[in-house]
Amino acid sequence: MAEEYGMTEALGMVECKSYPAMVEAADAMVKAAKVELVSYEKTGGGFVTAVVRGD
C-alpha cells in the first residue's frame, strides 16, 4: 500500500536541548543507518529538532 502512494521512505525526528546535542544525534543517525539529514529547526527554549529521511 505504501508503494502505491509513493511512500517508500521513513521520516524521523529527534528533539534535543541544544544545537550541539542535535548535531551529535543527527551525526549518529546518519552514520548508523541509510538516512540523510533533511532539515533542522530551532523550536524555542533552547530546543532544536532534526529531521531525517531514508530507509
PQR file with spaces between the fields and no chain letter, atoms N, CA, C, O and H, PARSE charges and radii, in Angstrom:
ATOM       1  N    MET     1       0.816   -1.190    0.000 -0.4000 1.5000
ATOM       2  CA   MET     1       0.000    0.000    0.000 -0.0000 2.0000
ATOM       3  C    MET     1       0.867    1.264    0.000  0.5500 1.7000
ATOM       4  O    MET     1       0.544    2.237   -0.680 -0.5500 1.4000
ATOM       5  N    ALA     2       1.972    1.249    0.765 -0.4000 1.5000
ATOM       6  CA   ALA     2       2.826    2.433    0.828 -0.0000 2.0000
ATOM       7  C    ALA     2       3.431    2.746   -0.528  0.5500 1.7000
ATOM       8  O    ALA     2       3.502    3.909   -0.927 -0.5500 1.4000
ATOM       9  H    ALA     2       2.234    0.458    1.318  0.4000 1.0000
ATOM      10  N    GLU     3       3.869    1.714   -1.237 -0.4000 1.5000
ATOM      11  CA   GLU     3       4.458    1.926   -2.560 -0.0000 2.0000
ATOM      12  C    GLU     3       3.419    2.453   -3.542  0.5500 1.7000
ATOM      13  O    GLU     3       3.753    3.187   -4.473 -0.5500 1.4000
ATOM      14  H    GLU     3       3.811    0.770   -0.912  0.4000 1.0000
ATOM      15  N    GLU     4       2.181    2.085   -3.337 -0.4000 1.5000
ATOM      16  CA   GLU     4       1.088    2.536   -4.185 -0.0000 2.0000
ATOM      17  C    GLU     4       0.949    4.058   -4.151  0.5500 1.7000
ATOM      18  O    GLU     4       0.570    4.677   -5.145 -0.5500 1.4000
ATOM      19  H    GLU     4       1.910    1.489   -2.581  0.4000 1.0000
ATOM      20  N    TYR     5       1.259    4.654   -2.997 -0.4000 1.5000
ATOM      21  CA   TYR     5       1.156    6.100   -2.833 -0.0000 2.0000
ATOM      22  C    TYR     5       2.506    6.808   -2.924  0.5500 1.7000
ATOM      23  O    TYR     5       2.587    8.010   -2.674 -0.5500 1.4000
ATOM      24  H    TYR     5       1.566    4.151   -2.189  0.4000 1.0000
ATOM      25  N    GLY     6       3.567    6.078   -3.280 -0.4000 1.5000
ATOM      26  CA   GLY     6       4.879    6.684   -3.417 -0.0000 2.0000
ATOM      27  C    GLY     6       5.586    6.945   -2.095  0.5500 1.7000
ATOM      28  O    GLY     6       6.522    7.743   -2.039 -0.5500 1.4000
ATOM      29  H    GLY     6       3.500    5.101   -3.483  0.4000 1.0000
ATOM      30  N    MET     7       5.148    6.278   -1.030 -0.4000 1.5000
ATOM      31  CA   MET     7       5.768    6.464    0.282 -0.0000 2.0000
ATOM      32  C    MET     7       6.646    5.259    0.589  0.5500 1.7000
ATOM      33  O    MET     7       6.195    4.303    1.220 -0.5500 1.4000
ATOM      34  H    MET     7       4.388    5.630   -1.076  0.4000 1.0000
ATOM      35  N    THR     8       7.877    5.302    0.153 -0.4000 1.5000
ATOM      36  CA   THR     8       8.764    4.166    0.370 -0.0000 2.0000
ATOM      37  C    THR     8       9.867    4.476    1.366  0.5500 1.7000
ATOM      38  O    THR     8      10.663    3.591    1.681 -0.5500 1.4000
ATOM      39  H    THR     8       8.243    6.079   -0.359  0.4000 1.0000
ATOM      40  N    GLU     9       9.942    5.693    1.871 -0.4000 1.5000
ATOM      41  CA   GLU     9      10.968    6.066    2.826 -0.0000 2.0000
ATOM      42  C    GLU     9      10.345    6.425    4.170  0.5500 1.7000
ATOM      43  O    GLU     9       9.186    6.831    4.259 -0.5500 1.4000
ATOM      44  H    GLU     9       9.295    6.412    1.615  0.4000 1.0000
ATOM      45  N    ALA    10      11.151    6.261    5.202 -0.4000 1.5000
ATOM      46  CA   ALA    10      10.715    6.635    6.545 -0.0000 2.0000
ATOM      47  C    ALA    10      11.108    8.080    6.834  0.5500 1.7000
ATOM      48  O    ALA    10      12.021    8.624    6.213 -0.5500 1.4000
ATOM      49  H    ALA    10      12.092    5.931    5.130  0.4000 1.0000
ATOM      50  N    LEU    11      10.418    8.682    7.768 -0.4000 1.5000
ATOM      51  CA   LEU    11      10.721   10.033    8.227 -0.0000 2.0000
ATOM      52  C    LEU    11      10.957    9.957    9.727  0.5500 1.7000
ATOM      53  O    LEU    11      10.167    9.357   10.456 -0.5500 1.4000
ATOM      54  H    LEU    11       9.676    8.240    8.272  0.4000 1.0000
ATOM      55  N    GLY    12      12.041   10.563   10.185 -0.4000 1.5000
ATOM      56  CA   GLY    12      12.346   10.532   11.611 -0.0000 2.0000
ATOM      57  C    GLY    12      12.684   11.914   12.131  0.5500 1.7000
ATOM      58  O    GLY    12      13.211   12.754   11.401 -0.5500 1.4000
ATOM      59  H    GLY    12      12.683   11.050    9.593  0.4000 1.0000
ATOM      60  N    MET    13      12.378   12.143   13.398 -0.4000 1.5000
ATOM      61  CA   MET    13      12.698   13.423   14.036 -0.0000 2.0000
ATOM      62  C    MET    13      13.280   13.154   15.415  0.5500 1.7000
ATOM      63  O    MET    13      12.889   12.208   16.099 -0.5500 1.4000
ATOM      64  H    MET    13      11.951   11.461   13.992  0.4000 1.0000
ATOM      65  N    VAL    14      14.216   13.997   15.808 -0.4000 1.5000
ATOM      66  CA   VAL    14      14.760   13.928   17.163 -0.0000 2.0000
ATOM      67  C    VAL    14      14.852   15.356   17.692  0.5500 1.7000
ATOM      68  O    VAL    14      15.348   16.252   17.009 -0.5500 1.4000
ATOM      69  H    VAL    14      14.534   14.766   15.252  0.4000 1.0000
ATOM      70  N    GLU    15      14.372   15.554   18.907 -0.4000 1.5000
ATOM      71  CA   GLU    15      14.409   16.879   19.521 -0.0000 2.0000
ATOM      72  C    GLU    15      15.445   16.864   20.636  0.5500 1.7000
ATOM      73  O    GLU    15      15.446   15.973   21.486 -0.5500 1.4000
ATOM      74  H    GLU    15      13.969   14.826   19.462  0.4000 1.0000
ATOM      75  N    CYS    16      16.317   17.851   20.624 -0.4000 1.5000
ATOM      76  CA   CYS    16      17.399   17.924   21.603 -0.0000 2.0000
ATOM      77  C    CYS    16      17.368   19.266   22.320  0.5500 1.7000
ATOM      78  O    CYS    16      16.763   20.226   21.843 -0.5500 1.4000
ATOM      79  H    CYS    16      16.316   18.575   19.934  0.4000 1.0000
ATOM      80  N    LYS    17      18.020   19.319   23.455 -0.4000 1.5000
ATOM      81  CA   LYS    17      18.013   20.520   24.289 -0.0000 2.0000
ATOM      82  C    LYS    17      18.944   21.613   23.762  0.5500 1.7000
ATOM      83  O    LYS    17      18.789   22.777   24.131 -0.5500 1.4000
ATOM      84  H    LYS    17      18.512   18.539   23.843  0.4000 1.0000
ATOM      85  N    SER    18      19.916   21.258   22.898 -0.4000 1.5000
ATOM      86  CA   SER    18      20.846   22.262   22.387 -0.0000 2.0000
ATOM      87  C    SER    18      21.272   21.907   20.966  0.5500 1.7000
ATOM      88  O    SER    18      21.101   20.773   20.519 -0.5500 1.4000
ATOM      89  H    SER    18      20.042   20.312   22.598  0.4000 1.0000
ATOM      90  N    TYR    19      21.825   22.888   20.266 -0.4000 1.5000
ATOM      91  CA   TYR    19      22.300   22.665   18.895 -0.0000 2.0000
ATOM      92  C    TYR    19      23.426   21.624   18.850  0.5500 1.7000
ATOM      93  O    TYR    19      23.375   20.730   18.005 -0.5500 1.4000
ATOM      94  H    TYR    19      21.964   23.809   20.629  0.4000 1.0000
ATOM      95  N    PRO    20      24.447   21.702   19.729 -0.5600 1.5000
ATOM      96  CA   PRO    20      25.496   20.673   19.686  0.2800 2.0000
ATOM      97  C    PRO    20      24.958   19.258   19.925  0.5500 1.7000
ATOM      98  O    PRO    20      25.436   18.304   19.311 -0.5500 1.4000
ATOM      99  N    ALA    21      23.979   19.120   20.805 -0.4000 1.5000
ATOM     100  CA   ALA    21      23.384   17.801   21.056 -0.0000 2.0000
ATOM     101  C    ALA    21      22.641   17.302   19.826  0.5500 1.7000
ATOM     102  O    ALA    21      22.678   16.110   19.521 -0.5500 1.4000
ATOM     103  H    ALA    21      23.591   19.895   21.304  0.4000 1.0000
ATOM     104  N    MET    22      21.968   18.199   19.118 -0.4000 1.5000
ATOM     105  CA   MET    22      21.255   17.813   17.895 -0.0000 2.0000
ATOM     106  C    MET    22      22.234   17.378   16.820  0.5500 1.7000
ATOM     107  O    MET    22      21.988   16.396   16.119 -0.5500 1.4000
ATOM     108  H    MET    22      21.937   19.167   19.366  0.4000 1.0000
ATOM     109  N    VAL    23      23.344   18.097   16.681 -0.4000 1.5000
ATOM     110  CA   VAL    23      24.357   17.727   15.687 -0.0000 2.0000
ATOM     111  C    VAL    23      24.914   16.342   15.998  0.5500 1.7000
ATOM     112  O    VAL    23      25.100   15.531   15.090 -0.5500 1.4000
ATOM     113  H    VAL    23      23.544   18.894   17.250  0.4000 1.0000
ATOM     114  N    GLU    24      25.179   16.067   17.260 -0.4000 1.5000
ATOM     115  CA   GLU    24      25.694   14.760   17.665 -0.0000 2.0000
ATOM     116  C    GLU    24      24.679   13.653   17.377  0.5500 1.7000
ATOM     117  O    GLU    24      25.051   12.589   16.881 -0.5500 1.4000
ATOM     118  H    GLU    24      25.029   16.726   17.998  0.4000 1.0000
ATOM     119  N    ALA    25      23.410   13.892   17.681 -0.4000 1.5000
ATOM     120  CA   ALA    25      22.365   12.895   17.432 -0.0000 2.0000
ATOM     121  C    ALA    25      22.167   12.664   15.939  0.5500 1.7000
ATOM     122  O    ALA    25      22.048   11.520   15.501 -0.5500 1.4000
ATOM     123  H    ALA    25      23.107   14.756   18.083  0.4000 1.0000
ATOM     124  N    ALA    26      22.129   13.737   15.153 -0.4000 1.5000
ATOM     125  CA   ALA    26      21.949   13.606   13.703 -0.0000 2.0000
ATOM     126  C    ALA    26      23.136   12.887   13.077  0.5500 1.7000
ATOM     127  O    ALA    26      22.958   12.067   12.176 -0.5500 1.4000
ATOM     128  H    ALA    26      22.226   14.667   15.509  0.4000 1.0000
ATOM     129  N    ASP    27      24.335   13.186   13.541 -0.4000 1.5000
ATOM     130  CA   ASP    27      25.537   12.516   13.039 -0.0000 2.0000
ATOM     131  C    ASP    27      25.473   11.018   13.314  0.5500 1.7000
ATOM     132  O    ASP    27      25.817   10.213   12.449 -0.5500 1.4000
ATOM     133  H    ASP    27      24.479   13.852   14.273  0.4000 1.0000
ATOM     134  N    ALA    28      25.039   10.644   14.504 -0.4000 1.5000
ATOM     135  CA   ALA    28      24.915    9.225   14.855 -0.0000 2.0000
ATOM     136  C    ALA    28      23.876    8.531   13.982  0.5500 1.7000
ATOM     137  O    ALA    28      24.092    7.396   13.556 -0.5500 1.4000
ATOM     138  H    ALA    28      24.759   11.298   15.207  0.4000 1.0000
ATOM     139  N    MET    29      22.748    9.194   13.708 -0.4000 1.5000
ATOM     140  CA   MET    29      21.710    8.593   12.865 -0.0000 2.0000
ATOM     141  C    MET    29      22.205    8.388   11.438  0.5500 1.7000
ATOM     142  O    MET    29      21.970    7.340   10.837 -0.5500 1.4000
ATOM     143  H    MET    29      22.573   10.116   14.054  0.4000 1.0000
ATOM     144  N    VAL    30      22.892    9.396   10.900 -0.4000 1.5000
ATOM     145  CA   VAL    30      23.377    9.317    9.517 -0.0000 2.0000
ATOM     146  C    VAL    30      24.433    8.222    9.377  0.5500 1.7000
ATOM     147  O    VAL    30      24.483    7.534    8.358 -0.5500 1.4000
ATOM     148  H    VAL    30      23.083   10.248   11.389  0.4000 1.0000
ATOM     149  N    LYS    31      25.271    8.061   10.394 -0.4000 1.5000
ATOM     150  CA   LYS    31      26.325    7.045   10.349 -0.0000 2.0000
ATOM     151  C    LYS    31      25.787    5.639   10.595  0.5500 1.7000
ATOM     152  O    LYS    31      26.361    4.668   10.101 -0.5500 1.4000
ATOM     153  H    LYS    31      25.231    8.620   11.222  0.4000 1.0000
ATOM     154  N    ALA    32      24.691    5.511   11.353 -0.4000 1.5000
ATOM     155  CA   ALA    32      24.176    4.198   11.742 -0.0000 2.0000
ATOM     156  C    ALA    32      23.175    3.613   10.757  0.5500 1.7000
ATOM     157  O    ALA    32      22.964    2.400   10.753 -0.5500 1.4000
ATOM     158  H    ALA    32      24.225    6.300   11.754  0.4000 1.0000
ATOM     159  N    ALA    33      22.557    4.433    9.928 -0.4000 1.5000
ATOM     160  CA   ALA    33      21.506    3.946    9.034 -0.0000 2.0000
ATOM     161  C    ALA    33      21.591    4.669    7.697  0.5500 1.7000
ATOM     162  O    ALA    33      22.321    5.648    7.545 -0.5500 1.4000
ATOM     163  H    ALA    33      22.729    5.418    9.931  0.4000 1.0000
ATOM     164  N    LYS    34      20.833    4.168    6.738 -0.4000 1.5000
ATOM     165  CA   LYS    34      20.786    4.796    5.418 -0.0000 2.0000
ATOM     166  C    LYS    34      19.769    5.933    5.441  0.5500 1.7000
ATOM     167  O    LYS    34      18.691    5.833    4.856 -0.5500 1.4000
ATOM     168  H    LYS    34      20.240    3.372    6.862  0.4000 1.0000
ATOM     169  N    VAL    35      20.133    7.007    6.123 -0.4000 1.5000
ATOM     170  CA   VAL    35      19.269    8.178    6.212 -0.0000 2.0000
ATOM     171  C    VAL    35      20.079    9.424    5.878  0.5500 1.7000
ATOM     172  O    VAL    35      21.309    9.417    5.924 -0.5500 1.4000
ATOM     173  H    VAL    35      21.010    7.087    6.598  0.4000 1.0000
ATOM     174  N    GLU    36      19.367   10.487    5.543 -0.4000 1.5000
ATOM     175  CA   GLU    36      20.015   11.770    5.290 -0.0000 2.0000
ATOM     176  C    GLU    36      19.317   12.845    6.106  0.5500 1.7000
ATOM     177  O    GLU    36      18.112   12.777    6.349 -0.5500 1.4000
ATOM     178  H    GLU    36      18.368   10.493    5.506  0.4000 1.0000
ATOM     179  N    LEU    37      20.082   13.828    6.519 -0.4000 1.5000
ATOM     180  CA   LEU    37      19.525   14.951    7.261 -0.0000 2.0000
ATOM     181  C    LEU    37      18.782   15.847    6.287  0.5500 1.7000
ATOM     182  O    LEU    37      19.368   16.354    5.331 -0.5500 1.4000
ATOM     183  H    LEU    37      21.060   13.884    6.321  0.4000 1.0000
ATOM     184  N    VAL    38      17.497   16.042    6.526 -0.4000 1.5000
ATOM     185  CA   VAL    38      16.656   16.854    5.647 -0.0000 2.0000
ATOM     186  C    VAL    38      16.671   18.308    6.104  0.5500 1.7000
ATOM     187  O    VAL    38      16.854   19.216    5.294 -0.5500 1.4000
ATOM     188  H    VAL    38      17.021   15.630    7.303  0.4000 1.0000
ATOM     189  N    SER    39      16.481   18.526    7.394 -0.4000 1.5000
ATOM     190  CA   SER    39      16.454   19.891    7.917 -0.0000 2.0000
ATOM     191  C    SER    39      16.581   19.857    9.429  0.5500 1.7000
ATOM     192  O    SER    39      16.552   18.799   10.057 -0.5500 1.4000
ATOM     193  H    SER    39      16.333   17.788    8.053  0.4000 1.0000
ATOM     194  N    TYR    40      16.723   21.044    9.989 -0.4000 1.5000
ATOM     195  CA   TYR    40      16.636   21.200   11.434 -0.0000 2.0000
ATOM     196  C    TYR    40      15.928   22.514   11.713  0.5500 1.7000
ATOM     197  O    TYR    40      15.925   23.426   10.886 -0.5500 1.4000
ATOM     198  H    TYR    40      16.748   21.903    9.479  0.4000 1.0000
ATOM     199  N    GLU    41      15.335   22.595   12.883 -0.4000 1.5000
ATOM     200  CA   GLU    41      14.555   23.785   13.222 -0.0000 2.0000
ATOM     201  C    GLU    41      14.732   24.121   14.696  0.5500 1.7000
ATOM     202  O    GLU    41      14.643   23.246   15.557 -0.5500 1.4000
ATOM     203  H    GLU    41      15.337   21.855   13.556  0.4000 1.0000
ATOM     204  N    LYS    42      14.980   25.375   14.975 -0.4000 1.5000
ATOM     205  CA   LYS    42      15.022   25.845   16.359 -0.0000 2.0000
ATOM     206  C    LYS    42      13.579   26.024   16.813  0.5500 1.7000
ATOM     207  O    LYS    42      12.839   26.832   16.250 -0.5500 1.4000
ATOM     208  H    LYS    42      15.052   26.086   14.275  0.4000 1.0000
ATOM     209  N    THR    43      13.183   25.270   17.831 -0.4000 1.5000
ATOM     210  CA   THR    43      11.784   25.276   18.244 -0.0000 2.0000
ATOM     211  C    THR    43      11.517   26.147   19.462  0.5500 1.7000
ATOM     212  O    THR    43      10.375   26.232   19.913 -0.5500 1.4000
ATOM     213  H    THR    43      13.784   24.614   18.289  0.4000 1.0000
ATOM     214  N    GLY    44      12.532   26.789   20.001 -0.4000 1.5000
ATOM     215  CA   GLY    44      12.347   27.678   21.142 -0.0000 2.0000
ATOM     216  C    GLY    44      12.759   27.032   22.449  0.5500 1.7000
ATOM     217  O    GLY    44      12.758   25.808   22.580 -0.5500 1.4000
ATOM     218  H    GLY    44      13.460   26.720   19.635  0.4000 1.0000
ATOM     219  N    GLY    45      13.105   27.854   23.399 -0.4000 1.5000
ATOM     220  CA   GLY    45      13.509   27.347   24.704 -0.0000 2.0000
ATOM     221  C    GLY    45      14.812   26.580   24.666  0.5500 1.7000
ATOM     222  O    GLY    45      15.088   25.787   25.567 -0.5500 1.4000
ATOM     223  H    GLY    45      13.106   28.848   23.293  0.4000 1.0000
ATOM     224  N    GLY    46      15.613   26.796   23.648 -0.4000 1.5000
ATOM     225  CA   GLY    46      16.875   26.078   23.503 -0.0000 2.0000
ATOM     226  C    GLY    46      16.753   24.746   22.792  0.5500 1.7000
ATOM     227  O    GLY    46      17.766   24.092   22.543 -0.5500 1.4000
ATOM     228  H    GLY    46      15.389   27.439   22.916  0.4000 1.0000
ATOM     229  N    PHE    47      15.546   24.327   22.459 -0.4000 1.5000
ATOM     230  CA   PHE    47      15.343   23.046   21.788 -0.0000 2.0000
ATOM     231  C    PHE    47      15.571   23.174   20.286  0.5500 1.7000
ATOM     232  O    PHE    47      15.253   24.195   19.678 -0.5500 1.4000
ATOM     233  H    PHE    47      14.723   24.858   22.662  0.4000 1.0000
ATOM     234  N    VAL    48      16.127   22.117   19.704 -0.4000 1.5000
ATOM     235  CA   VAL    48      16.367   22.046   18.266 -0.0000 2.0000
ATOM     236  C    VAL    48      15.890   20.680   17.795  0.5500 1.7000
ATOM     237  O    VAL    48      16.181   19.669   18.434 -0.5500 1.4000
ATOM     238  H    VAL    48      16.385   21.286   20.198  0.4000 1.0000
ATOM     239  N    THR    49      15.159   20.636   16.683 -0.4000 1.5000
ATOM     240  CA   THR    49      14.643   19.389   16.127 -0.0000 2.0000
ATOM     241  C    THR    49      15.327   19.098   14.801  0.5500 1.7000
ATOM     242  O    THR    49      15.387   19.961   13.925 -0.5500 1.4000
ATOM     243  H    THR    49      14.922   21.457   16.164  0.4000 1.0000
ATOM     244  N    ALA    50      15.844   17.877   14.655 -0.4000 1.5000
ATOM     245  CA   ALA    50      16.446   17.427   13.403 -0.0000 2.0000
ATOM     246  C    ALA    50      15.464   16.495   12.707  0.5500 1.7000
ATOM     247  O    ALA    50      14.794   15.693   13.357 -0.5500 1.4000
ATOM     248  H    ALA    50      15.794   17.177   15.367  0.4000 1.0000
ATOM     249  N    VAL    51      15.382   16.600   11.383 -0.4000 1.5000
ATOM     250  CA   VAL    51      14.500   15.753   10.580 -0.0000 2.0000
ATOM     251  C    VAL    51      15.366   14.960    9.612  0.5500 1.7000
ATOM     252  O    VAL    51      16.176   15.531    8.881 -0.5500 1.4000
ATOM     253  H    VAL    51      15.927   17.251   10.854  0.4000 1.0000
ATOM     254  N    VAL    52      15.191   13.633    9.610 -0.4000 1.5000
ATOM     255  CA   VAL    52      15.923   12.759    8.697 -0.0000 2.0000
ATOM     256  C    VAL    52      14.938   11.931    7.893  0.5500 1.7000
ATOM     257  O    VAL    52      13.795   11.734    8.305 -0.5500 1.4000
ATOM     258  H    VAL    52      14.533   13.170   10.204  0.4000 1.0000
ATOM     259  N    ARG    53      15.393   11.441    6.730 -0.4000 1.5000
ATOM     260  CA   ARG    53      14.564   10.528    5.940 -0.0000 2.0000
ATOM     261  C    ARG    53      15.467    9.478    5.321  0.5500 1.7000
ATOM     262  O    ARG    53      16.663    9.697    5.129 -0.5500 1.4000
ATOM     263  H    ARG    53      16.321   11.601    6.395  0.4000 1.0000
ATOM     264  N    GLY    54      14.878    8.341    5.015 -0.4000 1.5000
ATOM     265  CA   GLY    54      15.631    7.250    4.405 -0.0000 2.0000
ATOM     266  C    GLY    54      15.022    5.905    4.719  0.5500 1.7000
ATOM     267  O    GLY    54      13.832    5.791    5.012 -0.5500 1.4000
ATOM     268  H    GLY    54      13.906    8.163    5.171  0.4000 1.0000
ATOM     269  N    ASP    55      15.864    4.884    4.653 -0.4000 1.5000
ATOM     270  CA   ASP    55      15.410    3.504    4.865 -0.0000 2.0000
ATOM     271  C    ASP    55      15.537    3.092    6.310  0.5500 1.7000
ATOM     272  O    ASP    55      15.199    1.962    6.662 -0.5500 1.4000
ATOM     273  H    ASP    55      16.831    4.977    4.415  0.4000 1.0000
